[in-house]
Amino acid sequence: MDYNYSDEMKTRLRRIEGQVRGVLRMMEEGQSCKEVVAQLSAVRNASDKAIAQIVAENLHQCILAEQVEGNQNTEKLVKEAIALLVKSH
């Protein structure tokens, strides 16, 4: 199955990339630990949201594909999605 990631998701990841560059710049400028950690926490939160969104979209696509094939038992797909979310933390 091919995965199609939305432009919105790619934009979100580019924003996270920019945040990481910003944290590196802060470190190079000698910003305080408190400020660096606050920004890293924001990066982590944004990353967690991106992971959840990717898993949710993938699960939705997989369930639709299974239903098209006539398979209504999607419990395994849901369990795999939950495992991915748990593994990401």
HTML snippet that shows the backbone in 3Dmol.js (N, CA, C, O; Angstrom):
<script src="https://3Dmol.org/build/3Dmol-min.js"></script>
<div id="view" style="width:600px;height:400px;position:relative"></div>
<script>
const pdb = `
ATOM      1  N   MET A   1       0.844  -1.181   0.000  1.00  0.00           N
ATOM      2  CA  MET A   1       0.000   0.000   0.000  1.00  0.00           C
ATOM      3  C   MET A   1       0.888   1.243   0.000  1.00  0.00           C
ATOM      4  O   MET A   1       1.798   1.364   0.820  1.00  0.00           O
ATOM      5  N   ASP A   2       0.626   2.136  -0.897  1.00  0.00           N
ATOM      6  CA  ASP A   2       1.359   3.393  -0.950  1.00  0.00           C
ATOM      7  C   ASP A   2       0.790   4.356   0.084  1.00  0.00           C
ATOM      8  O   ASP A   2      -0.423   4.438   0.281  1.00  0.00           O
ATOM      9  N   TYR A   3       1.675   5.069   0.728  1.00  0.00           N
ATOM     10  CA  TYR A   3       1.253   6.050   1.715  1.00  0.00           C
ATOM     11  C   TYR A   3       1.301   7.427   1.083  1.00  0.00           C
ATOM     12  O   TYR A   3       2.299   7.813   0.473  1.00  0.00           O
ATOM     13  N   ASN A   4       0.232   8.146   1.233  1.00  0.00           N
ATOM     14  CA  ASN A   4       0.157   9.509   0.715  1.00  0.00           C
ATOM     15  C   ASN A   4       0.091  10.469   1.893  1.00  0.00           C
ATOM     16  O   ASN A   4      -0.901  10.524   2.619  1.00  0.00           O
ATOM     17  N   TYR A   5       1.158  11.214   2.063  1.00  0.00           N
ATOM     18  CA  TYR A   5       1.211  12.179   3.157  1.00  0.00           C
ATOM     19  C   TYR A   5       0.755  13.527   2.627  1.00  0.00           C
ATOM     20  O   TYR A   5       1.204  13.975   1.572  1.00  0.00           O
ATOM     21  N   SER A   6      -0.121  14.155   3.350  1.00  0.00           N
ATOM     22  CA  SER A   6      -0.716  15.417   2.905  1.00  0.00           C
ATOM     23  C   SER A   6       0.315  16.548   2.929  1.00  0.00           C
ATOM     24  O   SER A   6       1.313  16.502   3.648  1.00  0.00           O
ATOM     25  N   ASP A   7       0.034  17.547   2.124  1.00  0.00           N
ATOM     26  CA  ASP A   7       0.879  18.741   2.129  1.00  0.00           C
ATOM     27  C   ASP A   7       0.850  19.405   3.498  1.00  0.00           C
ATOM     28  O   ASP A   7       1.843  19.983   3.938  1.00  0.00           O
ATOM     29  N   GLU A   8      -0.292  19.319   4.167  1.00  0.00           N
ATOM     30  CA  GLU A   8      -0.414  19.878   5.516  1.00  0.00           C
ATOM     31  C   GLU A   8       0.557  19.194   6.475  1.00  0.00           C
ATOM     32  O   GLU A   8       1.182  19.852   7.306  1.00  0.00           O
ATOM     33  N   MET A   9       0.682  17.869   6.359  1.00  0.00           N
ATOM     34  CA  MET A   9       1.595  17.129   7.229  1.00  0.00           C
ATOM     35  C   MET A   9       3.043  17.500   6.921  1.00  0.00           C
ATOM     36  O   MET A   9       3.853  17.673   7.831  1.00  0.00           O
ATOM     37  N   LYS A  10       3.359  17.621   5.649  1.00  0.00           N
ATOM     38  CA  LYS A  10       4.720  18.000   5.267  1.00  0.00           C
ATOM     39  C   LYS A  10       5.046  19.402   5.765  1.00  0.00           C
ATOM     40  O   LYS A  10       6.165  19.667   6.203  1.00  0.00           O
ATOM     41  N   THR A  11       4.068  20.297   5.696  1.00  0.00           N
ATOM     42  CA  THR A  11       4.268  21.656   6.211  1.00  0.00           C
ATOM     43  C   THR A  11       4.488  21.633   7.714  1.00  0.00           C
ATOM     44  O   THR A  11       5.325  22.367   8.240  1.00  0.00           O
ATOM     45  N   ARG A  12       3.732  20.787   8.400  1.00  0.00           N
ATOM     46  CA  ARG A  12       3.890  20.650   9.853  1.00  0.00           C
ATOM     47  C   ARG A  12       5.303  20.191  10.196  1.00  0.00           C
ATOM     48  O   ARG A  12       5.918  20.706  11.129  1.00  0.00           O
ATOM     49  N   LEU A  13       5.813  19.225   9.442  1.00  0.00           N
ATOM     50  CA  LEU A  13       7.161  18.715   9.700  1.00  0.00           C
ATOM     51  C   LEU A  13       8.232  19.749   9.355  1.00  0.00           C
ATOM     52  O   LEU A  13       9.266  19.816  10.019  1.00  0.00           O
ATOM     53  N   ARG A  14       7.991  20.540   8.338  1.00  0.00           N
ATOM     54  CA  ARG A  14       8.942  21.622   8.024  1.00  0.00           C
ATOM     55  C   ARG A  14       8.982  22.650   9.158  1.00  0.00           C
ATOM     56  O   ARG A  14      10.033  23.212   9.467  1.00  0.00           O
ATOM     57  N   ARG A  15       7.823  22.884   9.768  1.00  0.00           N
ATOM     58  CA  ARG A  15       7.754  23.805  10.905  1.00  0.00           C
ATOM     59  C   ARG A  15       8.563  23.242  12.076  1.00  0.00           C
ATOM     60  O   ARG A  15       9.288  23.977  12.746  1.00  0.00           O
ATOM     61  N   ILE A  16       8.435  21.947  12.315  1.00  0.00           N
ATOM     62  CA  ILE A  16       9.213  21.296  13.375  1.00  0.00           C
ATOM     63  C   ILE A  16      10.702  21.399  13.052  1.00  0.00           C
ATOM     64  O   ILE A  16      11.516  21.668  13.936  1.00  0.00           O
ATOM     65  N   GLU A  17      11.049  21.188  11.802  1.00  0.00           N
ATOM     66  CA  GLU A  17      12.441  21.314  11.375  1.00  0.00           C
ATOM     67  C   GLU A  17      12.966  22.714  11.680  1.00  0.00           C
ATOM     68  O   GLU A  17      14.093  22.874  12.149  1.00  0.00           O
ATOM     69  N   GLY A  18      12.155  23.712  11.414  1.00  0.00           N
ATOM     70  CA  GLY A  18      12.540  25.090  11.724  1.00  0.00           C
ATOM     71  C   GLY A  18      12.707  25.319  13.219  1.00  0.00           C
ATOM     72  O   GLY A  18      13.601  26.047  13.651  1.00  0.00           O
ATOM     73  N   GLN A  19      11.834  24.688  14.006  1.00  0.00           N
ATOM     74  CA  GLN A  19      11.956  24.805  15.459  1.00  0.00           C
ATOM     75  C   GLN A  19      13.272  24.204  15.935  1.00  0.00           C
ATOM     76  O   GLN A  19      13.935  24.772  16.804  1.00  0.00           O
ATOM     77  N   VAL A  20      13.655  23.062  15.375  1.00  0.00           N
ATOM     78  CA  VAL A  20      14.909  22.413  15.771  1.00  0.00           C
ATOM     79  C   VAL A  20      16.093  23.297  15.391  1.00  0.00           C
ATOM     80  O   VAL A  20      17.033  23.449  16.171  1.00  0.00           O
ATOM     81  N   ARG A  21      16.049  23.873  14.206  1.00  0.00           N
ATOM     82  CA  ARG A  21      17.126  24.809  13.816  1.00  0.00           C
ATOM     83  C   ARG A  21      17.188  25.982  14.783  1.00  0.00           C
ATOM     84  O   ARG A  21      18.271  26.456  15.129  1.00  0.00           O
ATOM     85  N   GLY A  22      16.014  26.450  15.219  1.00  0.00           N
ATOM     86  CA  GLY A  22      15.964  27.542  16.177  1.00  0.00           C
ATOM     87  C   GLY A  22      16.593  27.160  17.512  1.00  0.00           C
ATOM     88  O   GLY A  22      17.277  27.971  18.135  1.00  0.00           O
ATOM     89  N   VAL A  23      16.363  25.933  17.945  1.00  0.00           N
ATOM     90  CA  VAL A  23      16.962  25.463  19.200  1.00  0.00           C
ATOM     91  C   VAL A  23      18.485  25.406  19.053  1.00  0.00           C
ATOM     92  O   VAL A  23      19.213  25.821  19.955  1.00  0.00           O
ATOM     93  N   LEU A  24      18.959  24.901  17.934  1.00  0.00           N
ATOM     94  CA  LEU A  24      20.412  24.868  17.706  1.00  0.00           C
ATOM     95  C   LEU A  24      20.999  26.274  17.722  1.00  0.00           C
ATOM     96  O   LEU A  24      22.072  26.498  18.283  1.00  0.00           O
ATOM     97  N   ARG A  25      20.301  27.211  17.112  1.00  0.00           N
ATOM     98  CA  ARG A  25      20.769  28.600  17.110  1.00  0.00           C
ATOM     99  C   ARG A  25      20.811  29.149  18.541  1.00  0.00           C
ATOM    100  O   ARG A  25      21.752  29.844  18.921  1.00  0.00           O
ATOM    101  N   MET A  26      19.783  28.828  19.322  1.00  0.00           N
ATOM    102  CA  MET A  26      19.759  29.269  20.716  1.00  0.00           C
ATOM    103  C   MET A  26      20.965  28.726  21.476  1.00  0.00           C
ATOM    104  O   MET A  26      21.584  29.435  22.270  1.00  0.00           O
ATOM    105  N   MET A  27      21.289  27.456  21.223  1.00  0.00           N
ATOM    106  CA  MET A  27      22.425  26.843  21.898  1.00  0.00           C
ATOM    107  C   MET A  27      23.730  27.512  21.474  1.00  0.00           C
ATOM    108  O   MET A  27      24.604  27.768  22.302  1.00  0.00           O
ATOM    109  N   GLU A  28      23.851  27.791  20.184  1.00  0.00           N
ATOM    110  CA  GLU A  28      25.064  28.458  19.693  1.00  0.00           C
ATOM    111  C   GLU A  28      25.201  29.861  20.266  1.00  0.00           C
ATOM    112  O   GLU A  28      26.314  30.353  20.452  1.00  0.00           O
ATOM    113  N   GLU A  29      24.078  30.502  20.543  1.00  0.00           N
ATOM    114  CA  GLU A  29      24.090  31.847  21.110  1.00  0.00           C
ATOM    115  C   GLU A  29      24.240  31.833  22.627  1.00  0.00           C
ATOM    116  O   GLU A  29      24.346  32.888  23.252  1.00  0.00           O
ATOM    117  N   GLY A  30      24.251  30.637  23.224  1.00  0.00           N
ATOM    118  CA  GLY A  30      24.435  30.536  24.661  1.00  0.00           C
ATOM    119  C   GLY A  30      23.202  30.880  25.474  1.00  0.00           C
ATOM    120  O   GLY A  30      23.313  31.342  26.609  1.00  0.00           O
ATOM    121  N   GLN A  31      22.013  30.657  24.895  1.00  0.00           N
ATOM    122  CA  GLN A  31      20.769  30.926  25.623  1.00  0.00           C
ATOM    123  C   GLN A  31      20.699  30.027  26.865  1.00  0.00           C
ATOM    124  O   GLN A  31      21.392  29.014  26.961  1.00  0.00           O
ATOM    125  N   SER A  32      19.864  30.418  27.785  1.00  0.00           N
ATOM    126  CA  SER A  32      19.759  29.677  29.039  1.00  0.00           C
ATOM    127  C   SER A  32      19.166  28.286  28.827  1.00  0.00           C
ATOM    128  O   SER A  32      18.422  28.033  27.880  1.00  0.00           O
ATOM    129  N   CYS A  33      19.524  27.412  29.737  1.00  0.00           N
ATOM    130  CA  CYS A  33      19.018  26.040  29.737  1.00  0.00           C
ATOM    131  C   CYS A  33      17.491  26.045  29.743  1.00  0.00           C
ATOM    132  O   CYS A  33      16.860  25.279  29.014  1.00  0.00           O
ATOM    133  N   LYS A  34      16.906  26.902  30.559  1.00  0.00           N
ATOM    134  CA  LYS A  34      15.453  26.983  30.688  1.00  0.00           C
ATOM    135  C   LYS A  34      14.798  27.294  29.345  1.00  0.00           C
ATOM    136  O   LYS A  34      13.794  26.679  28.987  1.00  0.00           O
ATOM    137  N   GLU A  35      15.358  28.236  28.610  1.00  0.00           N
ATOM    138  CA  GLU A  35      14.793  28.620  27.315  1.00  0.00           C
ATOM    139  C   GLU A  35      14.964  27.508  26.286  1.00  0.00           C
ATOM    140  O   GLU A  35      14.051  27.241  25.506  1.00  0.00           O
ATOM    141  N   VAL A  36      16.119  26.863  26.279  1.00  0.00           N
ATOM    142  CA  VAL A  36      16.382  25.774  25.337  1.00  0.00           C
ATOM    143  C   VAL A  36      15.440  24.602  25.611  1.00  0.00           C
ATOM    144  O   VAL A  36      14.853  24.039  24.687  1.00  0.00           O
ATOM    145  N   VAL A  37      15.304  24.243  26.874  1.00  0.00           N
ATOM    146  CA  VAL A  37      14.435  23.126  27.232  1.00  0.00           C
ATOM    147  C   VAL A  37      12.980  23.454  26.895  1.00  0.00           C
ATOM    148  O   VAL A  37      12.247  22.576  26.441  1.00  0.00           O
ATOM    149  N   ALA A  38      12.558  24.669  27.101  1.00  0.00           N
ATOM    150  CA  ALA A  38      11.184  25.062  26.758  1.00  0.00           C
ATOM    151  C   ALA A  38      10.939  24.878  25.263  1.00  0.00           C
ATOM    152  O   ALA A  38       9.889  24.379  24.859  1.00  0.00           O
ATOM    153  N   GLN A  39      11.896  25.276  24.457  1.00  0.00           N
ATOM    154  CA  GLN A  39      11.745  25.115  23.009  1.00  0.00           C
ATOM    155  C   GLN A  39      11.794  23.647  22.593  1.00  0.00           C
ATOM    156  O   GLN A  39      11.050  23.224  21.709  1.00  0.00           O
ATOM    157  N   LEU A  40      12.666  22.878  23.226  1.00  0.00           N
ATOM    158  CA  LEU A  40      12.719  21.445  22.932  1.00  0.00           C
ATOM    159  C   LEU A  40      11.412  20.754  23.320  1.00  0.00           C
ATOM    160  O   LEU A  40      10.968  19.828  22.642  1.00  0.00           O
ATOM    161  N   SER A  41      10.813  21.201  24.393  1.00  0.00           N
ATOM    162  CA  SER A  41       9.519  20.662  24.805  1.00  0.00           C
ATOM    163  C   SER A  41       8.455  20.964  23.756  1.00  0.00           C
ATOM    164  O   SER A  41       7.600  20.124  23.475  1.00  0.00           O
ATOM    165  N   ALA A  42       8.507  22.150  23.183  1.00  0.00           N
ATOM    166  CA  ALA A  42       7.572  22.514  22.114  1.00  0.00           C
ATOM    167  C   ALA A  42       7.793  21.638  20.885  1.00  0.00           C
ATOM    168  O   ALA A  42       6.835  21.233  20.226  1.00  0.00           O
ATOM    169  N   VAL A  43       9.059  21.345  20.579  1.00  0.00           N
ATOM    170  CA  VAL A  43       9.382  20.461  19.461  1.00  0.00           C
ATOM    171  C   VAL A  43       8.818  19.065  19.721  1.00  0.00           C
ATOM    172  O   VAL A  43       8.228  18.450  18.832  1.00  0.00           O
ATOM    173  N   ARG A  44       9.002  18.579  20.928  1.00  0.00           N
ATOM    174  CA  ARG A  44       8.506  17.248  21.283  1.00  0.00           C
ATOM    175  C   ARG A  44       6.988  17.187  21.162  1.00  0.00           C
ATOM    176  O   ARG A  44       6.446  16.221  20.625  1.00  0.00           O
ATOM    177  N   ASN A  45       6.306  18.206  21.657  1.00  0.00           N
ATOM    178  CA  ASN A  45       4.842  18.228  21.578  1.00  0.00           C
ATOM    179  C   ASN A  45       4.373  18.251  20.123  1.00  0.00           C
ATOM    180  O   ASN A  45       3.436  17.541  19.757  1.00  0.00           O
ATOM    181  N   ALA A  46       5.020  19.060  19.304  1.00  0.00           N
ATOM    182  CA  ALA A  46       4.661  19.130  17.888  1.00  0.00           C
ATOM    183  C   ALA A  46       4.920  17.797  17.200  1.00  0.00           C
ATOM    184  O   ALA A  46       4.133  17.362  16.360  1.00  0.00           O
ATOM    185  N   SER A  47       6.013  17.159  17.556  1.00  0.00           N
ATOM    186  CA  SER A  47       6.357  15.858  16.986  1.00  0.00           C
ATOM    187  C   SER A  47       5.343  14.800  17.404  1.00  0.00           C
ATOM    188  O   SER A  47       4.921  13.991  16.578  1.00  0.00           O
ATOM    189  N   ASP A  48       4.951  14.795  18.658  1.00  0.00           N
ATOM    190  CA  ASP A  48       3.945  13.844  19.148  1.00  0.00           C
ATOM    191  C   ASP A  48       2.624  14.013  18.398  1.00  0.00           C
ATOM    192  O   ASP A  48       1.978  13.028  18.040  1.00  0.00           O
ATOM    193  N   LYS A  49       2.227  15.261  18.163  1.00  0.00           N
ATOM    194  CA  LYS A  49       0.984  15.513  17.438  1.00  0.00           C
ATOM    195  C   LYS A  49       1.099  15.038  15.987  1.00  0.00           C
ATOM    196  O   LYS A  49       0.142  14.499  15.431  1.00  0.00           O
ATOM    197  N   ALA A  50       2.257  15.236  15.384  1.00  0.00           N
ATOM    198  CA  ALA A  50       2.466  14.782  14.008  1.00  0.00           C
ATOM    199  C   ALA A  50       2.382  13.258  13.935  1.00  0.00           C
ATOM    200  O   ALA A  50       1.761  12.713  13.022  1.00  0.00           O
ATOM    201  N   ILE A  51       2.998  12.576  14.887  1.00  0.00           N
ATOM    202  CA  ILE A  51       2.949  11.115  14.920  1.00  0.00           C
ATOM    203  C   ILE A  51       1.499  10.647  15.035  1.00  0.00           C
ATOM    204  O   ILE A  51       1.071   9.761  14.294  1.00  0.00           O
ATOM    205  N   ALA A  52       0.759  11.227  15.942  1.00  0.00           N
ATOM    206  CA  ALA A  52      -0.633  10.832  16.142  1.00  0.00           C
ATOM    207  C   ALA A  52      -1.451  11.058  14.872  1.00  0.00           C
ATOM    208  O   ALA A  52      -2.278  10.224  14.503  1.00  0.00           O
ATOM    209  N   GLN A  53      -1.221  12.175  14.213  1.00  0.00           N
ATOM    210  CA  GLN A  53      -1.963  12.479  12.993  1.00  0.00           C
ATOM    211  C   GLN A  53      -1.619  11.494  11.879  1.00  0.00           C
ATOM    212  O   GLN A  53      -2.507  11.029  11.164  1.00  0.00           O
ATOM    213  N   ILE A  54      -0.336  11.176  11.731  1.00  0.00           N
ATOM    214  CA  ILE A  54       0.087  10.223  10.702  1.00  0.00           C
ATOM    215  C   ILE A  54      -0.529   8.853  10.967  1.00  0.00           C
ATOM    216  O   ILE A  54      -1.042   8.217  10.046  1.00  0.00           O
ATOM    217  N   VAL A  55      -0.485   8.397  12.204  1.00  0.00           N
ATOM    218  CA  VAL A  55      -1.054   7.090  12.549  1.00  0.00           C
ATOM    219  C   VAL A  55      -2.564   7.097  12.299  1.00  0.00           C
ATOM    220  O   VAL A  55      -3.103   6.131  11.759  1.00  0.00           O
ATOM    221  N   ALA A  56      -3.240   8.162  12.683  1.00  0.00           N
ATOM    222  CA  ALA A  56      -4.693   8.244  12.495  1.00  0.00           C
ATOM    223  C   ALA A  56      -5.060   8.219  11.018  1.00  0.00           C
ATOM    224  O   ALA A  56      -5.978   7.503  10.618  1.00  0.00           O
ATOM    225  N   GLU A  57      -4.348   8.994  10.206  1.00  0.00           N
ATOM    226  CA  GLU A  57      -4.631   9.014   8.773  1.00  0.00           C
ATOM    227  C   GLU A  57      -4.348   7.659   8.134  1.00  0.00           C
ATOM    228  O   GLU A  57      -5.113   7.192   7.290  1.00  0.00           O
ATOM    229  N   ASN A  58      -3.253   7.034   8.537  1.00  0.00           N
ATOM    230  CA  ASN A  58      -2.912   5.720   8.002  1.00  0.00           C
ATOM    231  C   ASN A  58      -3.972   4.692   8.394  1.00  0.00           C
ATOM    232  O   ASN A  58      -4.402   3.891   7.564  1.00  0.00           O
ATOM    233  N   LEU A  59      -4.386   4.716   9.642  1.00  0.00           N
ATOM    234  CA  LEU A  59      -5.413   3.785  10.110  1.00  0.00           C
ATOM    235  C   LEU A  59      -6.691   3.970   9.300  1.00  0.00           C
ATOM    236  O   LEU A  59      -7.313   2.995   8.878  1.00  0.00           O
ATOM    237  N   HIS A  60      -7.071   5.205   9.089  1.00  0.00           N
ATOM    238  CA  HIS A  60      -8.279   5.496   8.317  1.00  0.00           C
ATOM    239  C   HIS A  60      -8.165   4.928   6.904  1.00  0.00           C
ATOM    240  O   HIS A  60      -9.097   4.288   6.417  1.00  0.00           O
ATOM    241  N   GLN A  61      -7.034   5.155   6.244  1.00  0.00           N
ATOM    242  CA  GLN A  61      -6.823   4.634   4.888  1.00  0.00           C
ATOM    243  C   GLN A  61      -6.857   3.112   4.875  1.00  0.00           C
ATOM    244  O   GLN A  61      -7.459   2.516   3.982  1.00  0.00           O
ATOM    245  N   CYS A  62      -6.225   2.482   5.846  1.00  0.00           N
ATOM    246  CA  CYS A  62      -6.188   1.018   5.909  1.00  0.00           C
ATOM    247  C   CYS A  62      -7.574   0.432   6.145  1.00  0.00           C
ATOM    248  O   CYS A  62      -7.936  -0.571   5.530  1.00  0.00           O
ATOM    249  N   ILE A  63      -8.342   1.042   7.021  1.00  0.00           N
ATOM    250  CA  ILE A  63      -9.696   0.552   7.293  1.00  0.00           C
ATOM    251  C   ILE A  63     -10.565   0.677   6.050  1.00  0.00           C
ATOM    252  O   ILE A  63     -11.315  -0.240   5.716  1.00  0.00           O
ATOM    253  N   LEU A  64     -10.462   1.815   5.363  1.00  0.00           N
ATOM    254  CA  LEU A  64     -11.240   1.974   4.137  1.00  0.00           C
ATOM    255  C   LEU A  64     -10.853   0.928   3.096  1.00  0.00           C
ATOM    256  O   LEU A  64     -11.717   0.365   2.425  1.00  0.00           O
ATOM    257  N   ALA A  65      -9.555   0.670   2.964  1.00  0.00           N
ATOM    258  CA  ALA A  65      -9.087  -0.336   2.005  1.00  0.00           C
ATOM    259  C   ALA A  65      -9.618  -1.717   2.362  1.00  0.00           C
ATOM    260  O   ALA A  65     -10.027  -2.470   1.479  1.00  0.00           O
ATOM    261  N   GLU A  66      -9.615  -2.052   3.634  1.00  0.00           N
ATOM    262  CA  GLU A  66     -10.133  -3.344   4.080  1.00  0.00           C
ATOM    263  C   GLU A  66     -11.628  -3.452   3.798  1.00  0.00           C
ATOM    264  O   GLU A  66     -12.107  -4.507   3.380  1.00  0.00           O
ATOM    265  N   GLN A  67     -12.361  -2.376   4.022  1.00  0.00           N
ATOM    266  CA  GLN A  67     -13.798  -2.399   3.787  1.00  0.00           C
ATOM    267  C   GLN A  67     -14.114  -2.557   2.300  1.00  0.00           C
ATOM    268  O   GLN A  67     -15.068  -3.243   1.933  1.00  0.00           O
ATOM    269  N   VAL A  68     -13.312  -1.920   1.449  1.00  0.00           N
ATOM    270  CA  VAL A  68     -13.488  -2.065   0.007  1.00  0.00           C
ATOM    271  C   VAL A  68     -13.299  -3.522  -0.402  1.00  0.00           C
ATOM    272  O   VAL A  68     -13.990  -4.021  -1.291  1.00  0.00           O
ATOM    273  N   GLU A  69     -12.365  -4.193   0.247  1.00  0.00           N
ATOM    274  CA  GLU A  69     -12.108  -5.606  -0.039  1.00  0.00           C
ATOM    275  C   GLU A  69     -13.128  -6.528   0.622  1.00  0.00           C
ATOM    276  O   GLU A  69     -13.067  -7.745   0.447  1.00  0.00           O
ATOM    277  N   GLY A  70     -14.058  -5.961   1.375  1.00  0.00           N
ATOM    278  CA  GLY A  70     -15.095  -6.753   2.002  1.00  0.00           C
ATOM    279  C   GLY A  70     -14.757  -7.257   3.386  1.00  0.00           C
ATOM    280  O   GLY A  70     -15.543  -7.997   3.978  1.00  0.00           O
ATOM    281  N   ASN A  71     -13.617  -6.879   3.915  1.00  0.00           N
ATOM    282  CA  ASN A  71     -13.197  -7.319   5.246  1.00  0.00           C
ATOM    283  C   ASN A  71     -13.669  -6.294   6.276  1.00  0.00           C
ATOM    284  O   ASN A  71     -13.200  -5.156   6.290  1.00  0.00           O
ATOM    285  N   GLN A  72     -14.576  -6.698   7.116  1.00  0.00           N
ATOM    286  CA  GLN A  72     -15.099  -5.797   8.144  1.00  0.00           C
ATOM    287  C   GLN A  72     -14.364  -5.923   9.477  1.00  0.00           C
ATOM    288  O   GLN A  72     -14.573  -5.116  10.383  1.00  0.00           O
ATOM    289  N   ASN A  73     -13.503  -6.936   9.598  1.00  0.00           N
ATOM    290  CA  ASN A  73     -12.767  -7.145  10.839  1.00  0.00           C
ATOM    291  C   ASN A  73     -11.473  -6.324  10.798  1.00  0.00           C
ATOM    292  O   ASN A  73     -10.470  -6.745  10.222  1.00  0.00           O
ATOM    293  N   THR A  74     -11.523  -5.173  11.408  1.00  0.00           N
ATOM    294  CA  THR A  74     -10.377  -4.257  11.379  1.00  0.00           C
ATOM    295  C   THR A  74      -9.693  -4.162  12.739  1.00  0.00           C
ATOM    296  O   THR A  74      -8.882  -3.266  12.970  1.00  0.00           O
ATOM    297  N   GLU A  75     -10.016  -5.075  13.623  1.00  0.00           N
ATOM    298  CA  GLU A  75      -9.451  -5.055  14.978  1.00  0.00           C
ATOM    299  C   GLU A  75      -7.924  -5.101  14.951  1.00  0.00           C
ATOM    300  O   GLU A  75      -7.269  -4.397  15.720  1.00  0.00           O
ATOM    301  N   LYS A  76      -7.354  -5.925  14.069  1.00  0.00           N
ATOM    302  CA  LYS A  76      -5.897  -6.041  13.972  1.00  0.00           C
ATOM    303  C   LYS A  76      -5.269  -4.705  13.581  1.00  0.00           C
ATOM    304  O   LYS A  76      -4.230  -4.327  14.122  1.00  0.00           O
ATOM    305  N   LEU A  77      -5.889  -3.994  12.649  1.00  0.00           N
ATOM    306  CA  LEU A  77      -5.372  -2.690  12.218  1.00  0.00           C
ATOM    307  C   LEU A  77      -5.381  -1.691  13.375  1.00  0.00           C
ATOM    308  O   LEU A  77      -4.433  -0.926  13.550  1.00  0.00           O
ATOM    309  N   VAL A  78      -6.438  -1.706  14.145  1.00  0.00           N
ATOM    310  CA  VAL A  78      -6.545  -0.793  15.284  1.00  0.00           C
ATOM    311  C   VAL A  78      -5.468  -1.119  16.320  1.00  0.00           C
ATOM    312  O   VAL A  78      -4.839  -0.218  16.874  1.00  0.00           O
ATOM    313  N   LYS A  79      -5.261  -2.407  16.574  1.00  0.00           N
ATOM    314  CA  LYS A  79      -4.234  -2.811  17.536  1.00  0.00           C
ATOM    315  C   LYS A  79      -2.849  -2.391  17.061  1.00  0.00           C
ATOM    316  O   LYS A  79      -2.029  -1.950  17.866  1.00  0.00           O
ATOM    317  N   GLU A  80      -2.578  -2.523  15.761  1.00  0.00           N
ATOM    318  CA  GLU A  80      -1.281  -2.101  15.220  1.00  0.00           C
ATOM    319  C   GLU A  80      -1.092  -0.594  15.366  1.00  0.00           C
ATOM    320  O   GLU A  80       0.002  -0.129  15.686  1.00  0.00           O
ATOM    321  N   ALA A  81      -2.153   0.163  15.132  1.00  0.00           N
ATOM    322  CA  ALA A  81      -2.078   1.620  15.274  1.00  0.00           C
ATOM    323  C   ALA A  81      -1.803   2.006  16.723  1.00  0.00           C
ATOM    324  O   ALA A  81      -0.990   2.891  16.989  1.00  0.00           O
ATOM    325  N   ILE A  82      -2.473   1.351  17.647  1.00  0.00           N
ATOM    326  CA  ILE A  82      -2.253   1.627  19.072  1.00  0.00           C
ATOM    327  C   ILE A  82      -0.817   1.288  19.456  1.00  0.00           C
ATOM    328  O   ILE A  82      -0.175   2.026  20.203  1.00  0.00           O
ATOM    329  N   ALA A  83      -0.319   0.169  18.941  1.00  0.00           N
ATOM    330  CA  ALA A  83       1.072  -0.222  19.232  1.00  0.00           C
ATOM    331  C   ALA A  83       2.053   0.829  18.722  1.00  0.00           C
ATOM    332  O   ALA A  83       3.038   1.137  19.392  1.00  0.00           O
ATOM    333  N   LEU A  84       1.787   1.380  17.541  1.00  0.00           N
ATOM    334  CA  LEU A  84       2.663   2.432  17.019  1.00  0.00           C
ATOM    335  C   LEU A  84       2.666   3.656  17.922  1.00  0.00           C
ATOM    336  O   LEU A  84       3.715   4.242  18.187  1.00  0.00           O
ATOM    337  N   LEU A  85       1.483   4.034  18.391  1.00  0.00           N
ATOM    338  CA  LEU A  85       1.397   5.193  19.273  1.00  0.00           C
ATOM    339  C   LEU A  85       2.113   4.957  20.584  1.00  0.00           C
ATOM    340  O   LEU A  85       2.808   5.840  21.087  1.00  0.00           O
ATOM    341  N   VAL A  86       1.945   3.758  21.145  1.00  0.00           N
ATOM    342  CA  VAL A  86       2.608   3.434  22.401  1.00  0.00           C
ATOM    343  C   VAL A  86       4.116   3.415  22.208  1.00  0.00           C
ATOM    344  O   VAL A  86       4.856   3.923  23.051  1.00  0.00           O
ATOM    345  N   LYS A  87       4.576   2.836  21.109  1.00  0.00           N
ATOM    346  CA  LYS A  87       6.012   2.764  20.819  1.00  0.00           C
ATOM    347  C   LYS A  87       6.625   4.149  20.650  1.00  0.00           C
ATOM    348  O   LYS A  87       7.798   4.347  20.965  1.00  0.00           O
ATOM    349  N   SER A  88       5.849   5.106  20.160  1.00  0.00           N
ATOM    350  CA  SER A  88       6.383   6.447  19.912  1.00  0.00           C
ATOM    351  C   SER A  88       6.603   7.241  21.198  1.00  0.00           C
ATOM    352  O   SER A  88       7.217   8.308  21.177  1.00  0.00           O
ATOM    353  N   HIS A  89       6.102   6.720  22.314  1.00  0.00           N
ATOM    354  CA  HIS A  89       6.285   7.443  23.577  1.00  0.00           C
ATOM    355  C   HIS A  89       7.288   6.781  24.402  1.00  0.00           C
ATOM    356  O   HIS A  89       7.582   7.241  25.506  1.00  0.00           O
TER     357      HIS A  89
END
`;
const viewer = $3Dmol.createViewer("view");
viewer.addModel(pdb, "pdb");
viewer.setStyle({}, {cartoon: {color: "spectrum"}});
viewer.zoomTo();
viewer.render();
</script>
